[in-house]
Amino acid sequence: MKIGIPTEIKPMEGWVGFVPKACAELVKDADYQASVYDVDGVTHFCVTNMPGAVPKSASQALSAAMMPYLNRLVSADWRSDALLKRAVNISGGELIHPVLREQYLRN
């Protein structure tokens, strides 16, 4: 699914989506005073650089969201974590992600 294609964005009860402004095709010019609007039953919140408007809160939220992954990543057995194994691209100075290795280390 491509995020931002008008025919693919439909209301989904209980779901909230976040699409950076530069990526969305349904985005209207908006500012903090008029930041919420409806398109085909989907409520959009769109302002440029929302985290930049609240840098301390945004940094705290991002840090809190990353901590569980960072704690797992610094453990000696991070390679046994299926999510991290798929997410890590470089380890010990070597390109380890199989898709990237194929792309960039072809002979």
N, CA, C and O atoms as CSV, one atom per row, in Angstrom:
chain,resi,resn,atom,element,x,y,z
A,1,MET,N,N,0.844,-1.190,0.000
A,1,MET,CA,C,0.000,0.000,0.000
A,1,MET,C,C,0.877,1.238,0.000
A,1,MET,O,O,1.818,1.336,0.788
A,2,LYS,N,N,0.581,2.160,-0.860
A,2,LYS,CA,C,1.303,3.417,-0.895
A,2,LYS,C,C,0.570,4.427,-0.036
A,2,LYS,O,O,-0.603,4.718,-0.272
A,3,ILE,N,N,1.248,4.956,0.947
A,3,ILE,CA,C,0.646,5.958,1.821
A,3,ILE,C,C,0.395,7.225,1.024
A,3,ILE,O,O,1.280,7.694,0.309
A,4,GLY,N,N,-0.779,7.771,1.137
A,4,GLY,CA,C,-1.069,9.065,0.539
A,4,GLY,C,C,-1.832,8.995,-0.763
A,4,GLY,O,O,-2.189,10.042,-1.302
A,5,ILE,N,N,-2.106,7.799,-1.305
A,5,ILE,CA,C,-2.893,7.702,-2.529
A,5,ILE,C,C,-4.365,7.813,-2.145
A,5,ILE,O,O,-4.852,6.993,-1.368
A,6,PRO,N,N,-5.082,8.798,-2.665
A,6,PRO,CA,C,-6.457,9.059,-2.231
A,6,PRO,C,C,-7.376,7.842,-2.267
A,6,PRO,O,O,-8.206,7.701,-1.369
A,7,THR,N,N,-7.271,6.959,-3.253
A,7,THR,CA,C,-8.174,5.816,-3.341
A,7,THR,C,C,-7.873,4.756,-2.292
A,7,THR,O,O,-8.692,3.862,-2.078
A,8,GLU,N,N,-6.734,4.830,-1.640
A,8,GLU,CA,C,-6.356,3.812,-0.675
A,8,GLU,C,C,-6.506,4.252,0.773
A,8,GLU,O,O,-6.369,3.431,1.680
A,9,ILE,N,N,-6.780,5.510,1.006
A,9,ILE,CA,C,-6.944,5.981,2.376
A,9,ILE,C,C,-8.432,6.022,2.678
A,9,ILE,O,O,-9.165,6.849,2.136
A,10,LYS,N,N,-8.866,5.130,3.539
A,10,LYS,CA,C,-10.265,5.030,3.928
A,10,LYS,C,C,-10.339,5.025,5.455
A,10,LYS,O,O,-9.370,4.670,6.126
A,11,PRO,N,N,-11.489,5.420,5.998
A,11,PRO,CA,C,-11.619,5.399,7.459
A,11,PRO,C,C,-11.459,3.980,8.006
A,11,PRO,O,O,-12.034,3.033,7.470
A,12,MET,N,N,-10.688,3.844,9.055
A,12,MET,CA,C,-10.515,2.575,9.747
A,12,MET,C,C,-10.742,2.841,11.228
A,12,MET,O,O,-9.913,3.474,11.883
A,13,GLU,N,N,-11.839,2.371,11.746
A,13,GLU,CA,C,-12.196,2.654,13.134
A,13,GLU,C,C,-11.092,2.195,14.077
A,13,GLU,O,O,-10.609,1.065,13.992
A,14,GLY,N,N,-10.704,3.090,14.973
A,14,GLY,CA,C,-9.687,2.759,15.961
A,14,GLY,C,C,-8.261,2.954,15.475
A,14,GLY,O,O,-7.321,2.692,16.226
A,15,TRP,N,N,-8.073,3.403,14.249
A,15,TRP,CA,C,-6.735,3.598,13.709
A,15,TRP,C,C,-6.429,5.072,13.567
A,15,TRP,O,O,-7.308,5.879,13.265
A,16,VAL,N,N,-5.184,5.410,13.786
A,16,VAL,CA,C,-4.705,6.773,13.567
A,16,VAL,C,C,-3.477,6.661,12.681
A,16,VAL,O,O,-2.585,5.855,12.945
A,17,GLY,N,N,-3.433,7.458,11.646
A,17,GLY,CA,C,-2.285,7.422,10.752
A,17,GLY,C,C,-1.505,8.714,10.831
A,17,GLY,O,O,-2.074,9.781,11.062
A,18,PHE,N,N,-0.216,8.618,10.640
A,18,PHE,CA,C,0.632,9.802,10.604
A,18,PHE,C,C,1.465,9.717,9.345
A,18,PHE,O,O,2.216,8.759,9.160
A,19,VAL,N,N,1.345,10.692,8.488
A,19,VAL,CA,C,2.121,10.737,7.256
A,19,VAL,C,C,2.821,12.080,7.213
A,19,VAL,O,O,2.156,13.113,7.278
A,20,PRO,N,N,4.149,12.100,7.105
A,20,PRO,CA,C,4.830,13.391,7.009
A,20,PRO,C,C,4.283,14.208,5.840
A,20,PRO,O,O,3.949,13.662,4.789
A,21,LYS,N,N,4.198,15.494,6.036
A,21,LYS,CA,C,3.552,16.367,5.060
A,21,LYS,C,C,4.161,16.227,3.669
A,21,LYS,O,O,3.426,16.243,2.682
A,22,ALA,N,N,5.436,16.096,3.565
A,22,ALA,CA,C,6.072,16.027,2.253
A,22,ALA,C,C,5.700,14.765,1.489
A,22,ALA,O,O,5.893,14.712,0.274
A,23,CYS,N,N,5.168,13.741,2.167
A,23,CYS,CA,C,4.897,12.461,1.531
A,23,CYS,C,C,3.447,12.284,1.085
A,23,CYS,O,O,3.166,11.380,0.298
A,24,ALA,N,N,2.549,13.085,1.545
A,24,ALA,CA,C,1.130,12.824,1.322
A,24,ALA,C,C,0.595,13.579,0.120
A,24,ALA,O,O,0.983,14.717,-0.145
A,25,GLU,N,N,-0.309,12.922,-0.606
A,25,GLU,CA,C,-0.934,13.559,-1.757
A,25,GLU,C,C,-2.232,14.269,-1.391
A,25,GLU,O,O,-2.713,15.106,-2.155
A,26,LEU,N,N,-2.803,13.947,-0.241
A,26,LEU,CA,C,-4.075,14.545,0.177
A,26,LEU,C,C,-3.886,15.789,1.032
A,26,LEU,O,O,-4.861,16.366,1.513
A,27,VAL,N,N,-2.665,16.196,1.219
A,27,VAL,CA,C,-2.375,17.282,2.146
A,27,VAL,C,C,-2.793,18.626,1.559
A,27,VAL,O,O,-2.503,18.955,0.409
A,28,LYS,N,N,-3.482,19.380,2.396
A,28,LYS,CA,C,-3.812,20.757,2.048
A,28,LYS,C,C,-2.875,21.657,2.845
A,28,LYS,O,O,-2.328,21.249,3.869
A,29,ASP,N,N,-2.698,22.877,2.365
A,29,ASP,CA,C,-1.933,23.819,3.170
A,29,ASP,C,C,-2.665,24.025,4.485
A,29,ASP,O,O,-3.858,24.326,4.494
A,30,ALA,N,N,-1.973,23.867,5.565
A,30,ALA,CA,C,-2.579,24.001,6.880
A,30,ALA,C,C,-1.581,24.674,7.808
A,30,ALA,O,O,-0.375,24.669,7.561
A,31,ASP,N,N,-2.103,25.245,8.867
A,31,ASP,CA,C,-1.239,25.814,9.890
A,31,ASP,C,C,-1.798,25.405,11.243
A,31,ASP,O,O,-2.780,24.667,11.309
A,32,TYR,N,N,-1.192,25.872,12.309
A,32,TYR,CA,C,-1.606,25.438,13.632
A,32,TYR,C,C,-3.019,25.890,13.998
A,32,TYR,O,O,-3.662,25.263,14.840
A,33,GLN,N,N,-3.505,26.944,13.393
A,33,GLN,CA,C,-4.867,27.402,13.684
A,33,GLN,C,C,-5.908,26.603,12.900
A,33,GLN,O,O,-7.038,26.459,13.366
A,34,ALA,N,N,-5.562,26.085,11.735
A,34,ALA,CA,C,-6.494,25.318,10.902
A,34,ALA,C,C,-5.798,24.037,10.465
A,34,ALA,O,O,-5.529,23.839,9.280
A,35,SER,N,N,-5.510,23.176,11.426
A,35,SER,CA,C,-4.671,22.015,11.150
A,35,SER,C,C,-5.434,20.713,10.946
A,35,SER,O,O,-4.843,19.724,10.510
A,36,VAL,N,N,-6.724,20.683,11.247
A,36,VAL,CA,C,-7.503,19.455,11.141
A,36,VAL,C,C,-8.567,19.636,10.076
A,36,VAL,O,O,-9.284,20.637,10.075
A,37,TYR,N,N,-8.674,18.674,9.168
A,37,TYR,CA,C,-9.698,18.719,8.133
A,37,TYR,C,C,-10.085,17.299,7.745
A,37,TYR,O,O,-9.361,16.351,8.049
A,38,ASP,N,N,-11.219,17.149,7.075
A,38,ASP,CA,C,-11.762,15.859,6.702
A,38,ASP,C,C,-11.695,15.683,5.191
A,38,ASP,O,O,-12.029,16.603,4.444
A,39,VAL,N,N,-11.264,14.505,4.734
A,39,VAL,CA,C,-11.314,14.127,3.321
A,39,VAL,C,C,-11.903,12.732,3.246
A,39,VAL,O,O,-11.302,11.772,3.728
A,40,ASP,N,N,-13.088,12.615,2.639
A,40,ASP,CA,C,-13.755,11.317,2.461
A,40,ASP,C,C,-13.903,10.550,3.775
A,40,ASP,O,O,-13.711,9.335,3.811
A,41,GLY,N,N,-14.240,11.250,4.840
A,41,GLY,CA,C,-14.456,10.581,6.119
A,41,GLY,C,C,-13.195,10.298,6.908
A,41,GLY,O,O,-13.267,9.709,7.987
A,42,VAL,N,N,-12.048,10.698,6.402
A,42,VAL,CA,C,-10.780,10.502,7.107
A,42,VAL,C,C,-10.340,11.849,7.661
A,42,VAL,O,O,-10.182,12.812,6.910
A,43,THR,N,N,-10.141,11.917,8.976
A,43,THR,CA,C,-9.693,13.146,9.604
A,43,THR,C,C,-8.181,13.250,9.478
A,43,THR,O,O,-7.449,12.331,9.842
A,44,HIS,N,N,-7.729,14.374,8.961
A,44,HIS,CA,C,-6.303,14.622,8.777
A,44,HIS,C,C,-5.843,15.722,9.726
A,44,HIS,O,O,-6.560,16.694,9.960
A,45,PHE,N,N,-4.660,15.561,10.261
A,45,PHE,CA,C,-3.997,16.603,11.029
A,45,PHE,C,C,-2.715,16.890,10.270
A,45,PHE,O,O,-1.869,16.010,10.115
A,46,CYS,N,N,-2.571,18.106,9.802
A,46,CYS,CA,C,-1.429,18.392,8.953
A,46,CYS,C,C,-0.852,19.768,9.248
A,46,CYS,O,O,-1.493,20.791,9.006
A,47,VAL,N,N,0.343,19.775,9.764
A,47,VAL,CA,C,1.118,20.999,9.902
A,47,VAL,C,C,2.568,20.632,9.593
A,47,VAL,O,O,2.975,19.480,9.744
A,48,THR,N,N,3.317,21.598,9.173
A,48,THR,CA,C,4.720,21.371,8.881
A,48,THR,C,C,5.499,21.255,10.190
A,48,THR,O,O,5.354,22.094,11.078
A,49,ASN,N,N,6.314,20.227,10.305
A,49,ASN,CA,C,7.253,20.053,11.411
A,49,ASN,C,C,6.606,20.172,12.784
A,49,ASN,O,O,7.010,21.002,13.598
A,50,MET,N,N,5.605,19.344,13.035
A,50,MET,CA,C,4.941,19.358,14.338
A,50,MET,C,C,5.928,19.125,15.496
A,50,MET,O,O,5.848,19.837,16.497
A,51,PRO,N,N,6.868,18.142,15.395
A,51,PRO,CA,C,7.812,17.980,16.506
A,51,PRO,C,C,8.643,19.227,16.778
A,51,PRO,O,O,9.038,19.468,17.918
A,52,GLY,N,N,8.916,20.026,15.741
A,52,GLY,CA,C,9.690,21.244,15.920
A,52,GLY,C,C,8.959,22.295,16.736
A,52,GLY,O,O,9.586,23.185,17.310
A,53,ALA,N,N,7.622,22.195,16.790
A,53,ALA,CA,C,6.838,23.150,17.566
A,53,ALA,C,C,6.896,22.828,19.060
A,53,ALA,O,O,6.689,23.706,19.899
A,54,VAL,N,N,7.176,21.574,19.384
A,54,VAL,CA,C,7.250,21.148,20.783
A,54,VAL,C,C,8.508,20.278,20.953
A,54,VAL,O,O,8.395,19.080,21.216
A,55,PRO,N,N,9.692,20.867,20.807
A,55,PRO,CA,C,10.923,20.064,20.745
A,55,PRO,C,C,11.203,19.230,21.986
A,55,PRO,O,O,11.659,18.093,21.870
A,56,LYS,N,N,10.939,19.771,23.169
A,56,LYS,CA,C,11.235,19.006,24.388
A,56,LYS,C,C,10.323,17.795,24.485
A,56,LYS,O,O,10.793,16.683,24.727
A,57,SER,N,N,9.025,17.997,24.299
A,57,SER,CA,C,8.073,16.885,24.357
A,57,SER,C,C,8.351,15.859,23.266
A,57,SER,O,O,8.283,14.654,23.510
A,58,ALA,N,N,8.665,16.337,22.056
A,58,ALA,CA,C,8.946,15.425,20.952
A,58,ALA,C,C,10.194,14.594,21.243
A,58,ALA,O,O,10.209,13.392,20.977
A,59,SER,N,N,11.225,15.211,21.778
A,59,SER,CA,C,12.453,14.487,22.117
A,59,SER,C,C,12.199,13.453,23.204
A,59,SER,O,O,12.709,12.335,23.132
A,60,GLN,N,N,11.417,13.819,24.206
A,60,GLN,CA,C,11.106,12.880,25.279
A,60,GLN,C,C,10.291,11.701,24.759
A,60,GLN,O,O,10.543,10.558,25.140
A,61,ALA,N,N,9.316,11.969,23.894
A,61,ALA,CA,C,8.483,10.896,23.344
A,61,ALA,C,C,9.307,9.968,22.454
A,61,ALA,O,O,9.177,8.747,22.540
A,62,LEU,N,N,10.154,10.543,21.602
A,62,LEU,CA,C,10.997,9.730,20.737
A,62,LEU,C,C,11.970,8.885,21.558
A,62,LEU,O,O,12.175,7.708,21.260
A,63,SER,N,N,12.560,9.472,22.574
A,63,SER,CA,C,13.483,8.734,23.437
A,63,SER,C,C,12.772,7.585,24.141
A,63,SER,O,O,13.305,6.478,24.217
A,64,ALA,N,N,11.589,7.838,24.648
A,64,ALA,CA,C,10.828,6.784,25.339
A,64,ALA,C,C,10.462,5.658,24.379
A,64,ALA,O,O,10.498,4.487,24.756
A,65,ALA,N,N,10.111,6.000,23.144
A,65,ALA,CA,C,9.740,4.984,22.165
A,65,ALA,C,C,10.943,4.152,21.731
A,65,ALA,O,O,10.801,2.968,21.426
A,66,MET,N,N,12.118,4.758,21.703
A,66,MET,CA,C,13.326,4.056,21.251
A,66,MET,C,C,13.987,3.211,22.332
A,66,MET,O,O,14.686,2.250,22.010
A,67,MET,N,N,13.788,3.536,23.588
A,67,MET,CA,C,14.525,2.871,24.672
A,67,MET,C,C,14.396,1.349,24.680
A,67,MET,O,O,15.409,0.671,24.855
A,68,PRO,N,N,13.211,0.779,24.501
A,68,PRO,CA,C,13.146,-0.692,24.507
A,68,PRO,C,C,14.025,-1.318,23.417
A,68,PRO,O,O,14.650,-2.354,23.642
A,69,TYR,N,N,14.070,-0.698,22.256
A,69,TYR,CA,C,14.884,-1.214,21.165
A,69,TYR,C,C,16.367,-1.015,21.449
A,69,TYR,O,O,17.176,-1.899,21.166
A,70,LEU,N,N,16.731,0.132,22.004
A,70,LEU,CA,C,18.130,0.393,22.322
A,70,LEU,C,C,18.635,-0.571,23.388
A,70,LEU,O,O,19.761,-1.063,23.302
A,71,ASN,N,N,17.807,-0.842,24.390
A,71,ASN,CA,C,18.213,-1.783,25.436
A,71,ASN,C,C,18.456,-3.174,24.856
A,71,ASN,O,O,19.404,-3.855,25.246
A,72,ARG,N,N,17.598,-3.596,23.920
A,72,ARG,CA,C,17.792,-4.901,23.281
A,72,ARG,C,C,19.007,-4.879,22.360
A,72,ARG,O,O,19.738,-5.865,22.266
A,73,LEU,N,N,19.221,-3.750,21.682
A,73,LEU,CA,C,20.323,-3.644,20.730
A,73,LEU,C,C,21.685,-3.715,21.412
A,73,LEU,O,O,22.626,-4.266,20.840
A,74,VAL,N,N,21.810,-3.178,22.605
A,74,VAL,CA,C,23.108,-3.190,23.288
A,74,VAL,C,C,23.373,-4.496,24.030
A,74,VAL,O,O,24.446,-4.671,24.607
A,75,SER,N,N,22.417,-5.404,24.021
A,75,SER,CA,C,22.662,-6.700,24.661
A,75,SER,C,C,23.557,-7.547,23.755
A,75,SER,O,O,23.581,-7.362,22.538
A,76,ALA,N,N,24.285,-8.469,24.362
A,76,ALA,CA,C,25.245,-9.289,23.618
A,76,ALA,C,C,24.566,-10.181,22.579
A,76,ALA,O,O,25.169,-10.518,21.560
A,77,ASP,N,N,23.330,-10.558,22.829
A,77,ASP,CA,C,22.651,-11.495,21.921
A,77,ASP,C,C,21.584,-10.826,21.037
A,77,ASP,O,O,20.552,-11.431,20.745
A,78,TRP,N,N,21.832,-9.589,20.616
A,78,TRP,CA,C,20.834,-8.871,19.821
A,78,TRP,C,C,20.502,-9.590,18.518
A,78,TRP,O,O,19.403,-9.425,17.988
A,79,ARG,N,N,21.421,-10.375,18.002
A,79,ARG,CA,C,21.167,-11.070,16.739
A,79,ARG,C,C,20.074,-12.139,16.875
A,79,ARG,O,O,19.520,-12.581,15.868
A,80,SER,N,N,19.764,-12.551,18.088
A,80,SER,CA,C,18.687,-13.523,18.275
A,80,SER,C,C,17.315,-12.851,18.281
A,80,SER,O,O,16.293,-13.538,18.285
A,81,ASP,N,N,17.279,-11.542,18.281
A,81,ASP,CA,C,16.027,-10.781,18.227
A,81,ASP,C,C,15.635,-10.623,16.750
A,81,ASP,O,O,16.323,-9.934,15.997
A,82,ALA,N,N,14.541,-11.256,16.340
A,82,ALA,CA,C,14.144,-11.273,14.930
A,82,ALA,C,C,13.940,-9.867,14.364
A,82,ALA,O,O,14.321,-9.598,13.225
A,83,LEU,N,N,13.347,-8.976,15.146
A,83,LEU,CA,C,13.110,-7.616,14.675
A,83,LEU,C,C,14.426,-6.878,14.437
A,83,LEU,O,O,14.615,-6.252,13.394
A,84,LEU,N,N,15.328,-6.955,15.406
A,84,LEU,CA,C,16.609,-6.259,15.261
A,84,LEU,C,C,17.451,-6.876,14.151
A,84,LEU,O,O,18.153,-6.165,13.431
A,85,LYS,N,N,17.383,-8.180,14.013
A,85,LYS,CA,C,18.155,-8.841,12.968
A,85,LYS,C,C,17.764,-8.319,11.591
A,85,LYS,O,O,18.614,-8.189,10.711
A,86,ARG,N,N,16.475,-8.018,11.401
A,86,ARG,CA,C,16.007,-7.472,10.121
A,86,ARG,C,C,16.277,-5.974,10.008
A,86,ARG,O,O,16.343,-5.446,8.898
A,87,ALA,N,N,16.434,-5.284,11.129
A,87,ALA,CA,C,16.527,-3.824,11.118
A,87,ALA,C,C,17.955,-3.296,11.057
A,87,ALA,O,O,18.185,-2.207,10.531
A,88,VAL,N,N,18.905,-4.039,11.580
A,88,VAL,CA,C,20.284,-3.541,11.645
A,88,VAL,C,C,20.948,-3.707,10.279
A,88,VAL,O,O,20.895,-4.784,9.684
A,89,ASN,N,N,21.564,-2.653,9.793
A,89,ASN,CA,C,22.218,-2.675,8.489
A,89,ASN,C,C,23.726,-2.882,8.591
A,89,ASN,O,O,24.318,-3.558,7.750
A,90,ILE,N,N,24.349,-2.303,9.616
A,90,ILE,CA,C,25.803,-2.362,9.769
A,90,ILE,C,C,26.137,-2.804,11.184
A,90,ILE,O,O,25.556,-2.306,12.148
A,91,SER,N,N,27.067,-3.732,11.310
A,91,SER,CA,C,27.531,-4.179,12.618
A,91,SER,C,C,29.032,-4.430,12.537
A,91,SER,O,O,29.515,-5.095,11.621
A,92,GLY,N,N,29.757,-3.889,13.505
A,92,GLY,CA,C,31.203,-4.071,13.537
A,92,GLY,C,C,31.894,-3.533,12.289
A,92,GLY,O,O,32.931,-4.050,11.875
A,93,GLY,N,N,31.317,-2.498,11.694
A,93,GLY,CA,C,31.906,-1.894,10.507
A,93,GLY,C,C,31.616,-2.648,9.219
A,93,GLY,O,O,32.134,-2.284,8.164
A,94,GLU,N,N,30.793,-3.694,9.287
A,94,GLU,CA,C,30.468,-4.480,8.103
A,94,GLU,C,C,28.997,-4.326,7.750
A,94,GLU,O,O,28.140,-4.239,8.630
A,95,LEU,N,N,28.718,-4.293,6.460
A,95,LEU,CA,C,27.351,-4.265,5.970
A,95,LEU,C,C,26.782,-5.666,6.134
A,95,LEU,O,O,27.247,-6.598,5.478
A,96,ILE,N,N,25.775,-5.833,7.005
A,96,ILE,CA,C,25.274,-7.175,7.311
A,96,ILE,C,C,23.872,-7.451,6.782
A,96,ILE,O,O,23.472,-8.612,6.701
A,97,HIS,N,N,23.123,-6.430,6.424
A,97,HIS,CA,C,21.758,-6.658,5.937
A,97,HIS,C,C,21.839,-7.323,4.563
A,97,HIS,O,O,22.493,-6.793,3.665
A,98,PRO,N,N,21.183,-8.483,4.383
A,98,PRO,CA,C,21.345,-9.238,3.141
A,98,PRO,C,C,20.949,-8.479,1.874
A,98,PRO,O,O,21.624,-8.601,0.852
A,99,VAL,N,N,19.887,-7.712,1.921
A,99,VAL,CA,C,19.454,-6.966,0.735
A,99,VAL,C,C,20.475,-5.892,0.383
A,99,VAL,O,O,20.805,-5.705,-0.789
A,100,LEU,N,N,20.972,-5.191,1.385
A,100,LEU,CA,C,21.977,-4.160,1.136
A,100,LEU,C,C,23.296,-4.768,0.670
A,100,LEU,O,O,23.972,-4.214,-0.197
A,101,ARG,N,N,23.655,-5.909,1.251
A,101,ARG,CA,C,24.880,-6.585,0.796
A,101,ARG,C,C,24.771,-6.926,-0.681
A,101,ARG,O,O,25.708,-6.705,-1.448
A,102,GLU,N,N,23.627,-7.463,-1.073
A,102,GLU,CA,C,23.405,-7.814,-2.478
A,102,GLU,C,C,23.493,-6.573,-3.364
A,102,GLU,O,O,24.100,-6.612,-4.434
A,103,GLN,N,N,22.896,-5.493,-2.923
A,103,GLN,CA,C,22.855,-4.253,-3.708
A,103,GLN,C,C,24.221,-3.604,-3.844
A,103,GLN,O,O,24.598,-3.167,-4.931
A,104,TYR,N,N,24.967,-3.537,-2.744
A,104,TYR,CA,C,26.181,-2.736,-2.723
A,104,TYR,C,C,27.485,-3.518,-2.786
A,104,TYR,O,O,28.532,-2.935,-3.067
A,105,LEU,N,N,27.448,-4.818,-2.532
A,105,LEU,CA,C,28.683,-5.582,-2.513
A,105,LEU,C,C,28.743,-6.607,-3.645
A,105,LEU,O,O,29.402,-7.640,-3.522
A,106,ARG,N,N,28.060,-6.319,-4.733
A,106,ARG,CA,C,28.133,-7.223,-5.894
A,106,ARG,C,C,29.530,-7.170,-6.482
A,106,ARG,O,O,30.177,-6.123,-6.490
A,107,ASN,N,N,29.982,-8.303,-6.971
A,107,ASN,CA,C,31.310,-8.357,-7.604
A,107,ASN,C,C,31.199,-8.143,-9.093
A,107,ASN,O,O,32.210,-8.153,-9.795
